Amino acid sequence: MKFAYRFSGLLGTVYRRGNLSFTRDGSALISPVGNRISLFDLKNNKCETFPLATRLNIVCVGLSPDGRLAILIDEEGAALLVSLLGKCVIHRFYFHKPVHSISFSPDGKKFVITKDHVALMYHAPGKKREFNAFVLDKTYYGPYDETTCIDWTDDSKCFAVGSKDMSTWVFGAERWENLIYYSLGGHKDVIVACFFEENSLDLYTISQDAALCVWQCDTELDGLKPMPPKDAATEENAAKYDEEFLEEPKGEEIRGKANPNEKEMRSKVKYSRVAKYFFNKEGDFNNLTSAAYHKKTHLLVTGFASGIFHLHELPDFNLIHSLSISDQRISSISINCTGDWIAFGCSGLGQLLVWEWQSESYVLKQQGHFNSMVSLAYSPDGQYIVTGGEDGKVKVWNTSSSFCFVTFTEHNSGVTAVTFTSNGYVILSASLDGTVRAFDLHRYRNFRTFTSPRPSQFSCLAVDSSGEIVSAGSQDSFEIFIWSMQSGRLLDVLSGHEGPISCLSFNPMKCVLASASWDKTVKLWDMADSWRTKETLILNSDVLVVAFRPDGKELAVAALNGQITFWDHENAVQTGSIEGRHDLQMGRKELDKITAKQAAKGKSFTTLCYSADGQSILAGGLSKFVCIYNVKEQILMKKFEISCNFSLDAMEEYLDRRKMTEFGSMALIDEGAGDEDGVAIPLPGVKRGDMSYRHFKPEIRVTCLRFSPTGRSWAATTTEGLLIYSLDSGLIFDPFELDIDITPSNIHKTLHQKEYTMAIIMAFKLNEKKLIQEVIEAVPSSEIDVVCSSIPELYVEKVLEFLASAFETSCHLEFYLIWAQKLLMLHGQKLKTRSVKLLPVIQFLQKSIQRRFEDVSKLCEWNIYNIKYALSISQQRGVKRLAEGTSADEEDLDSDSDYLM
């Protein structure tokens, strides 16, 4: 149970690539983030990442019209059929080739995917159980180059497909006598999008050179005639012949011709080009990259490579407005069902914007760290997480909504470390630009900047438990700088290390600072003794990271040789060690010339963190695994695989044999390099690859790990973003001191007899959350005092933990607050003696109450103002009526209403 942490959220990444899509009601947005999908609930201001993942980055997402199913397709054409209600994978399918787009028919019976120069129509997965969810219906040939986009008519009778060969093809979903296929030209560049007009076969086609063609059809949708049935006997013979020669049934094939003869086209549907419009002014060369059309309001939204978007009204092509939202290309656009909100995705910067075009305001504006995140820290109540990135930004995230609510951009270079002070309202960040900055979370401003006498790059940061002393380690001058938070003055410069400072950590209980360095030592500095070196711990290898246990009695040190050692720092005695190199399980990069096993000899853990109770330690490094060790037993308890995304480098231990040739790995041969030496091998220790390569693959790594102070979750900054893993207690039966007599029926019997304390103890022994809730809510509010005083000390902690989780979901606020108050008043002194062990539970309770307080206080303030406003209006109304000389009856009524108010 203790290690049943499951993936619960992805922060810091809001959009990677692929198409955005609004849900059926238009209040939520589905965005592909790498190999996962996130659902942004725009009405309730929450974000949720689904606990499922594809093998590679998601390229396109198709939503069924009823909003229950989604099909996710990755870079290689592997598809997942996903239930949006159950958030689980129903079926897997492989299309064998990269898929460019997917679209369900409006009636939900079919869906079309485009790959290569073909469009494939499948029967949509039904609501009944079926052996194969993807059954091919028809295959459409016509375009000569890759297909790019799809759009359906409103009644699902026809669909249009755009292609890179500058043509658009209209196909019949059924066999219509007067429309099997129709080819449209008229463009000089790749077709980006095509849209049917509402309840019509009229078509708009948009190409990459920012040209729009309007096509008019001479036939209405009702004018499509079904194909007359063939002779039954010939059909039967054909079916038998097919069965003999085909092992598996194949869908019907429809082959279109670009230049059909006149005989074929007689009495068929005809298209004519009515108009052609250009988005760019004369002399402008701005590529159009994405488009979306809302049929009911005739609103066309187009996005360009320069980050500009236009809103036009069709068919007259009237410009409504034009705005620039980014300096990167707009990769995807989506409009919700009402036509009010427009979503934009920019894959270059990882931006996601939702724009309300009528009021010209943002509904959502989120952006992750452009480069990888480097460090993170939890606030003392576990409600917020602060992250620092190599892009020089410091971002603060809300753990409940998963949104970033403030970004600080004062640093000029990469941020190396971030931390909260003990009061939770001040954030400190260290950077390679030679400054340590303090940010205020009340006013969202940088109120202190700490610098050193000589400019030096700060690689690590620590603040003491009082929040008064700030320290930062330099990686070029080998010194530690100490500042005062109050005055901002430099108090001391600690020298003694002979290598770059890699990590700093303050003892939570005493004013002792531990500093780790590449000179193979850990030094302990005592603030009370005017910063003298209290102790020097000597190790066999360069020290990378150091961490104190929450009670301050133990020190964990990770070194370059892959060992984690534990020290009793008071007596300078090593108490244990863990050989962790084998648990890291390095992957082999594409450009590595040596095997993963050989490369692992030089790898180690780069980040350590104790759990909230101090019994286990979390460790991660340059691999896709995070390990949890038991400190006392010094054994590996569990390994978490952070990612299964093979779009990242160093994921596999062995390179794929299919990519190996007699000359070595295919990745080492750059196809576009000509007569040069091929791909340049990066130097050892390079953190990020060269972005100028044609094929750039970021490497999987865990840069920082932190446990939540509540002990119920932990977070990791990785190449994919900020991942949160939390305890999911709902699925696990975890009884406590269970007896044979403790059954739900016996608990109900005890409750019926009004033996509340006994019933509560029995419910906690069975440890079923719903049963505990039922028992506690059955206690009358007048009896709470008596029941609290008679609860044994062992169960007080469990009741507090239950109350903390109940506050998050329950509406009985006052009832649970009385419980919390009585428990803490009656058992406060006894709980104080075990404060270190109970701290996570108390912080969890504080976090839950604080969150509820913030929600309710806003509502109450708003209601108070509303009531005051209503009262003053009613009083004024009475006065006005008297002045006008109203009748006596009305005055009486007014005075009555005033009295009621």
C-alpha positions, 0 to 999 in steps of 0.5 A, a space after each residue: 500500500 505504501 508504494 502503490 503510487 500511480 501516475 496522476 498528472 502531467 504538468 508543465 506540458 500543455 501541447 506537443 503536436 497533433 490536432 486539438 479537439 473540443 468535446 461534444 458540449 464545447 466546454 472541454 478541450 483535448 490536447 495531445 501532450 507527447 504520447 498522452 492526452 490531457 483534458 482541459 475542463 475550461 468551465 471548472 478550470 481544471 486539467 486532467 491527463 489520462 493514465 494511458 500512453 502510446 508508444 510514440 508521440 500522438 499525431 492525430 486524435 479523432 473524437 466520436 460525435 457522442 463524445 464517448 470514444 477517441 482514437 489516438 494515432 501515433 507517429 508510426 500509425 499505431 492506434 488506440 481506441 480509448 473510452 473517454 468515460 472510463 479513461 482506459 484503452 479498449 482496443 489496439 490497431 496498427 495502420 502500418 503507415 504514418 496516418 495524417 488525419 482522422 475524422 468520424 462521420 457526423 452520424 457516428 457510423 463510420 470514420 475515415 483515416 488518410 495515409 499515403 495517397 489513400 483514404 480508408 473508411 472503417 465502420 466505427 466501433 459500436 456500443 456492443 462488444 465485438 471481436 475486432 473494433 476496426 472493420 474496413 469498409 472501403 478504400 478510396 484511391 485518387 490523389 497522387 501524393 500524400 493526403 492531408 485533411 478530411 471533412 464530412 458533409 452534415 448528413 454523412 453522405 460524402 466526404 472531401 480529402 485534400 492532398 499534397 498534389 494540390 488537388 481535392 477529392 470529393 468521395 461518396 461514403 455510399 455508392 451514389 449513381 451521380 457521385 462516386 468521386 470528383 477531383 478539384 484543382 485550382 491551387 498552386 500549393 499543398 492543400 491544408 484544409 477543405 470544408 463543406 458548407 452547412 447542409 450542402 455539397 458546396 466546398 471551400 479549399 485552402 492551400 499553403 500559399 494562403 489561397 481560398 477557392 470557393 466551389 459551388 455544386 449544381 446538386 443538393 445533398 437530397 439530389 444524390 441518387 443511390 446506385 441501382 442494385 446489381 443482378 443478385 445471381 452475378 453478385 453471389 457468384 462474385 462473392 464465391 469467387 472472392 471467398 476462394 481467392 481471398 483469405 480475409 475479406 477486404 473492403 470495397 475499392 474505389 479508384 478515382 481518375 484525375 481526368 475522367 472521360 465525358 461519357 463517365 461525367 454525363 448526368 453526374 454532379 458538377 462543381 464550378 469555381 465561384 471565387 478565389 481569395 488570397 489571405 496575403 497582401 501583395 509581396 507577402 509570403 506567409 505560409 498558411 499552416 492550419 485552418 478551422 471552419 464553423 459551419 453554423 456561423 460561417 466563421 473561418 479561422 486560419 493560422 500562419 507560420 508567423 504566429 498570426 491568425 485571421 477570422 473571416 466570414 464566408 462566403 463573402 470573405 469579410 475579415 472580422 479581425 486579425 491578431 498575432 498570438 505567438 512568433 512560432 507557427 500555429 500548428 493546430 486550430 479548433 472551434 467549439 460547437 457554439 463557435 465562441 471559443 477558438 483553440 490554438 496550439 503552437 508546437 514550437 513553444 508548447 503553447 496552448 491558447 483558447 480565445 473568445 473572439 467576440 469579447 477578444 479575451 483569453 479563456 486559457 493561456 498556458 505554456 510549459 518550459 520551452 527547454 527542459 525543466 531542471 528543478 522543482 519544489 513543493 510548497 509547505 502545504 503541498 498545494 503548489 509546485 514551483 519549477 525552474 527551467 533552462 529557459 530562465 523561467 520560474 513557474 508556479 503550478 497549482 496541484 489541484 487544477 494542474 495549471 500554471 498561475 504565475 511565471 517569473 521571467 527576471 532571470 537572464 540564463 538557465 535556472 538551476 535550483 528553486 525552493 520555497 521558504 517555510 512560510 510558503 509565500 516566498 520562492 527563491 531561485 538560483 541561476 547561471 546568470 549570477 543572481 539568486 532572486 526572491 519572489 513574493 507570492 502575494 504580489 507576484 514580484 521579485 522583491 530581493 536579488 542576491 548577488 556575489 562580489 565577483 560574478 559567479 554561476 550558481 548551481 545550487 540553493 538552500 534556505 534554512 527552516 526559519 527562511 532568514 538565511 539563504 545560501 547558494 553554491 558556485 560552480 566556477 569559484 568553488 565558494 558558498 555564499 550566505 545572505 540575509 533574507 531581511 536585509 539582502 546583504 552578503 553575510 559570509 563567503 565559505 571557502 574550503 572546497 576544491 571543486 564545483 559545489 554540486 548541492 546544498 542542504 540545510 538541516 531541518 532541525 538545526 542550523 547546519 548546512 551540508 555542502 557537496 562538491 566534486 572534490 569528493 567531500 561533503 562539508 558540514 558548516 555550523 551557523 551557530 559557530 560562525 560558519 566553521 567547518 564542523 565535519 568533513 565527510 570523505 567519499 570515494 567519488 565526486 559527490 553529486 547530491 546530498 539530502 537530510 532526513 525530515 527529522 535531521 538525524 540522517 544524511 543521504 549522499 549520492 556520488 558519481 560511482 552510483 552509490 548512495 551512502 547514509 551518514 550519522 552526521 553528528 558522529 561522522 559515521 557511515 550507517 549504510 550504503 546502497 549500490 544503485 547503478 544496476 537499478 538505474 538501467 540505462 538505455 542506449 542512445 541512437 548515436 552511442 557507439 558503445 552498449 548501454 551496459 558499458 555506458 552505465 559504468 559512468 552513470 549515477 543518481 543525480 537527484 535524491 529525496 526522502 519520503 515525508 516519514 523519512 523511512 524511504 528514499 527516492 532516487 533518479 538520474 539519466 534513465 527512465 526509471 525512478 527507484 524507491 529504496 527502504 533506508 533501514 533495510 537498504 533494499 529496492 522497494 519499487 521501480 517506476 517507469 517514468 515514460 514509455 515514449 519511444 520518440 525520446 532517445 535512450 529508451 531501449 537498452 538494445 538498439 533495434 536490429 532492423 536499424 543496424 546495417 553492416 556499417 553500423 546504426 542507421 541513425 549515424 548515417 544522415 541522408 542529407 549530408 552529401 559527401 560529408 562525414 555524416 552525423 556528428 557524434 555529440 561530445 560526452 556529457 552533452 545534455 541537449 542534442 544539437 537542435 540544428 539536426 534534421 532528426 532531433 530526439 531529446 534524451 529521457 532523464 529525471 532531473 529532480 525529484 521531490 516528495 509532497 509534504 503530505 506524503 501522498 504524492 511525489 513529483 519528478 521533472 523529466 524530459 516529458 514534463 512535470 509528472 505527479 504520482 500519487 497514492 490511489 487508496 480507492 482500489 486497494 483493500 488494506 485492513 488494519 488489525 482485522 479480526 474475524 468478527 469485523 464485518 460490514 453487517 457487524 459495524 452497522 449493528 454496532 452503529 444501530 446500538 449507538 455505540 459510535 466509538 466502537 463502530 468507528 474503530 471497527 470501520 477503521 480496522 476494515 479500512 473501507 472509505 465509504 463505510 468509514 464515511 457512513 459511520 462518522 456521518 452517523 454520529 450526531 453533532 452533539 455527540 462528537 465531543 464525547 466520541 472524540 475523547 473516547 477514541 484511542 490514541 492509535 486511531 486519532 491519526 487515522 481519523 485525521 487522515 480521513 478528515 483531510 481526504 473527506 474535506 476534498 470531496 464532502 459538502 459537510 464542511 461544518 460537521 467535519 470542521 467540528 470533528 477536526 477541532 475537537 480531535 486537535 483540542 482533546 489530543 493536541 498535547 499527545 500528538 505534539 510528542 509524535 509531531 515529526 511522524 504526524 507532520 505529513 497528516 497534519 499538513 494534508 489536513 491543513 492543505 484541504 482546509 486551506 483549499 476549502 477556505 479559499 473557495 468558500 471565502 470568495 463565495 461568502 464575500 461575493 454573497 455579502 456584497 450582493 445582500 448589502 446591495 439588495 438591502 440598499 436598493 430596497 431601502 432606496 426604492 422605498 425612499 423614492 416611492 415616498 418622494 413620488 407620493 405613492 399610494 398608502 397600500 404600496 408603502 405598506 408593501 414596501 415596508 413589509 419587504 424591507 422588514 423581510 430583507 
